Amino acid sequence: MYLHQQLMKARHDDLLRAAARDRLAAQARRARPPRRRHLVAAPVRRRAAVRLRQLLSRPATIHTRRTP
């Protein structure tokens, strides 16, 4: 019976330590500001930025409709 009581106390202590660790982790998560979520993945944004720069670096041309 004595060994059983020691095992139960050790298990209880482990549970208390785990709960305290989880509580500290939850507090740390709350303290940090949430990460900014991007709507578009980074490689796609980079490709779009490159395309936009290429488009804006070209001289503007006026497209007119040809009449026969």
Buried (B, 14 or more C-beta within 10 A) or exposed (E): EEEEEEEEEEEEEEEEEEEEEEEEEEEEEEEEEEEEEEEEEEEEEEEEEEEEEEEEEEEEEEEEEEEE
